[in-house]
């Protein structure tokens, strides 16, 4: 379901704003937004969505709830006016239109606590994964207790918490493939017989 921006609470004088760049890899989307200190990655996405204008790239996204936690399900970027430009080579312009990626449907295995594809014959699943970088380029989202875990993007993470002293930040979303078993070989034959 498409998310709508939440009403902002009234700002107090002592509230600090933090600059964050949102980057969606492979979709040619990059946007600078301001959020309150302590914001979540979802707040960054909502701020970018709220700043959609009549020209340029338009961001939309959908979420899904699994076991009471909210995860990103899809990102849609609609480019207009030659806004689809490569981050590495500004001369490379991609066609205007809609770019949309969905992750694969998963379920939570209550015995193992791990996510599994709804389709047990899948060799891999596609999943959205985000990375948070501080002003020094340090990857804050892949260390400590949250390393290599699927983290809901609505949760405020104490490892980075978008503190003003480490701004500006960059949030990068990537759609990644996670292999569940080998593509070839004896292990695949065994896995297929078991399913």
C-alpha positions in Angstrom: 0.0 0.0 0.0 1.3 3.5 -0.8 2.5 5.5 2.2 1.3 9.0 2.8 3.4 11.5 4.7 2.5 11.7 8.4 1.6 15.1 9.8 4.7 16.6 11.3 4.6 17.4 15.0 5.2 21.0 15.9 8.9 21.8 16.0 10.4 23.2 19.1 13.4 25.6 19.1 15.7 22.9 20.5 14.7 20.3 17.8 17.5 19.7 15.4 17.2 19.0 11.7 19.5 16.6 9.9 20.4 16.5 6.2 20.1 13.0 4.6 20.7 12.0 1.0 18.4 9.2 -0.1 19.9 7.0 -2.9 18.1 4.1 -4.6 20.7 2.0 -6.5 19.8 1.0 -10.0 16.8 3.3 -10.2 18.8 6.6 -10.8 17.2 8.3 -7.8 19.1 10.6 -5.4 17.4 13.2 -3.2 18.5 15.4 -0.3 16.0 15.8 2.5 15.8 17.1 6.0 14.5 15.1 8.9 14.3 15.5 12.6 17.2 14.2 14.7 16.4 10.6 15.7 14.3 9.9 12.6 13.9 6.5 11.1 14.7 5.4 7.5 11.0 5.4 6.9 10.9 9.1 7.9 13.6 9.8 5.2 11.5 7.9 2.6 8.4 9.9 3.6 10.3 13.2 3.4 11.6 12.3 -0.1 8.1 11.3 -1.2 6.6 14.5 0.2 9.1 16.6 -1.8 7.9 15.1 -5.1 7.5 18.0 -7.6 5.9 18.3 -11.0 9.2 17.6 -12.7 12.1 15.3 -12.2 12.0 12.0 -10.3 8.8 11.0 -8.4 9.3 8.5 -5.5 6.6 6.1 -4.2 7.0 3.0 -2.1 4.9 0.2 -0.6 5.3 -1.7 2.7 4.3 -5.0 4.2 3.9 -6.0 7.8 5.4 -9.3 9.0 5.0 -10.3 12.6 4.1 -6.8 13.6 7.1 -5.2 12.0 7.0 -3.0 8.8 9.4 -3.7 5.9 9.8 -2.2 2.5 8.0 -4.2 -0.2 8.6 -2.1 -3.4 10.0 1.2 -4.6 8.7 3.0 -7.7 10.5 5.9 -9.3 8.9 7.8 -12.2 11.4 9.9 -14.2 10.3 12.9 -16.2 12.4 15.5 -18.1 15.6 13.4 -18.4 15.9 13.0 -14.6 17.2 9.4 -14.8 20.9 10.1 -14.7 23.7 7.8 -13.7 25.3 8.7 -10.4 28.8 7.8 -11.8 28.4 9.5 -15.2 26.1 12.5 -15.4 26.3 12.3 -19.2 24.6 8.9 -19.2 20.8 9.6 -19.3 18.3 6.7 -19.1 14.8 6.8 -20.7 12.0 8.7 -18.9 9.3 6.4 -17.5 8.5 4.3 -14.4 11.1 2.1 -12.8 9.6 -0.4 -10.2 11.2 -3.2 -8.1 9.4 -5.5 -5.8 11.0 -7.9 -3.3 9.9 -11.5 -3.0 7.1 -12.6 -0.7 8.5 -14.2 2.5 7.2 -15.8 5.7 8.7 -16.0 9.1 9.5 -19.6 10.2 8.5 -19.5 13.8 10.7 -22.5 14.6 14.0 -21.1 13.3 13.1 -17.4 13.5 14.3 -17.0 9.9 12.6 -15.6 6.8 11.8 -18.1 4.1 10.2 -17.6 0.6 6.5 -18.3 0.3 7.5 -20.4 -2.7 9.7 -23.2 -1.3 11.0 -24.1 -4.8 12.9 -20.7 -5.1 16.7 -20.9 -5.2 17.0 -17.3 -4.1 14.9 -14.4 -2.9 15.0 -10.7 -3.8 15.1 -8.5 -0.7 15.4 -4.7 -0.2 18.3 -3.9 2.1 19.4 -0.4 3.2 22.7 1.0 4.3 23.2 4.1 6.4 26.5 6.1 6.0 27.6 9.0 8.2 29.5 12.1 7.0 32.8 10.1 7.0 31.4 7.3 4.8 31.2 4.8 7.7 28.6 2.1 7.2 26.5 2.4 10.4 23.9 -0.1 9.5 26.0 -3.2 9.3 27.8 -3.5 12.6 27.0 -4.3 16.2 23.8 -6.2 17.1 22.0 -5.5 13.8 24.8 -6.8 11.5 23.5 -9.1 8.8 19.9 -9.0 10.1 16.8 -7.9 8.3 15.9 -4.7 10.1 12.5 -3.0 9.8 13.0 0.5 8.4 10.4 1.9 10.7 12.5 1.1 13.8 14.7 3.9 15.1 18.2 2.4 15.3 20.3 3.4 18.3 23.5 2.7 16.3 23.0 5.8 14.1 19.9 7.6 15.2 20.5 10.4 12.6 22.4 12.6 15.1 23.2 16.1 13.9 26.9 15.8 14.9 27.4 13.0 12.3 25.4 14.7 9.5 25.0 14.7 6.6 24.0 11.1 6.2 23.4 8.9 3.2 20.8 6.1 3.0 21.3 3.7 0.1 18.6 1.1 -0.8 19.6 -1.9 -2.9 17.5 -4.8 -4.1 19.7 -7.8 -3.5 19.5 -11.6 -4.3 20.0 -13.9 -1.3 20.8 -17.5 -2.4 19.1 -20.2 -0.4 20.9 -23.2 -1.9 23.4 -23.9 -4.7 22.4 -23.4 -8.3 24.1 -26.6 -9.4 25.4 -29.8 -7.9 24.4 -32.5 -5.5 23.1 -30.2 -2.8 20.5 -28.8 -5.2 19.2 -32.3 -6.1 18.9 -33.1 -2.4 17.1 -29.8 -1.7 14.7 -30.3 -4.5 13.8 -33.8 -3.4 13.1 -32.5 0.1 10.7 -29.9 -1.0 
